[in-house]
Amino acid sequence: MRHFNKLYVWVTLGIMAVLPLLYMDYSPKEHPDLIRAINVVRSMSADRQLKRTAFRLVYPVGTPEEFVQWMFSPMGSALWPPSEEEGEFSQEEVKMMKKADLPFLPSGISMVARNPDPARGRQVVVRGDDEKQMLVVEGYVDPKAPPVLTKEWRFPGKKKAD
């Protein structure tokens, strides 16, 4: 019994030593503004957000490529979150919006559809892969170089029950 108690203590200490490692943030920290811009696209393409817009009415099939087309159309771009560099909100309003986790477009980052634009600098390129039903978002520091960040996620297509 005494041996079991010692083993129990060591196992408990071992688990307690490893447990904090499971909660560490391993996401890249090199390009926080590009990551924030990618998160804006993720937020806009979320199913809960799409239900609030006219996207499903305009594009009943709702493919990833149609989302990109809609996102950069006048109707879709009207729903983009505000940019950090725009002065349309007071500092107090901005503080409250950030506290509520509302996304902001980072200043100095351009949003581009399908292919990098060599005339722009730092940018996030959004494209759809209809075959895989994925949205692909790439972050570029230099549009003539390969992307420094690439994120893909499944696009919430039209549900069978709809």
C-alpha angles and dihedrals in degrees: 000000000000090000091052092053092053091049091048091053093049093047091049092049090048092052091047090052093050098040096078089056089064091059098049118117109241096175117125115269098188100095109025094165092054090047090052091050091050089050089054089058090046090052093048092049095048115119093237090055095045090054089060094054137064091250094106091048095048094041109029093179091049104202123177092250090052089052091055090049090049095043092058095040120098089256094052098039089054087068096052113122118253121276121246090232096054114098097212095113131054118241090254091054091048090050091052092047092051090048088055089052094244109162123244127198105244115241115252094026120110123206112221133182123235103330135037115264109227091203092063127067123213108016148160116226118206121198136160129229104204093181093060094029088235134137112221119201122183128189119214129192089181116021091211092058129066117277117276092208132030124183127179130184137169112268114229100242128189112303119237091236093056 
